[in-house]
């Protein structure tokens, strides 16, 4: 799909290198925001015995239990090399169970244990605590989340079909 030329950095209007300033970089704003978010989660997740990536796995399983590792990887945008050690640690902690699928032994399914299901109640306050820390309204957070999902999709599409220059 051809992309139309959008306003942005080009040599005609960027003689001073303004677009090369760190504070103008979307990638750095996203990266540093992600670091700040993960840092904020750390003390909230410690009482649950979870790391941030483990929390994301649990969120998916609390939404939909008993899914395949490949489905979980797709939901989290993680490959099996990253996901497998994470799942092993969650299994060792007694929060999940991994089993070969009865209908296809190549597929591994993940399901919550009783302890993993019970942990959901202890995690209930985390989203509201993060929302308060953001100092955003619920509408602002919803809009920002939707925009970031859209941006992720656009960037993934661009990686598949790089934009053309005009």
Secondary structure as UniProt FT lines:
FT   TURN            11..13
FT   TURN            15..16
FT   HELIX           18..20
FT   HELIX           22..24
FT   HELIX           26..46
FT   TURN            47..49
FT   HELIX           52..63
FT   STRAND          67..68
FT   HELIX           69..76
FT   HELIX           80..92
FT   TURN            93..94
FT   STRAND          96..100
FT   TURN            105..106
FT   STRAND          108..112
FT   HELIX           114..123
FT   TURN            124..125
FT   HELIX           126..134
FT   HELIX           138..160
//
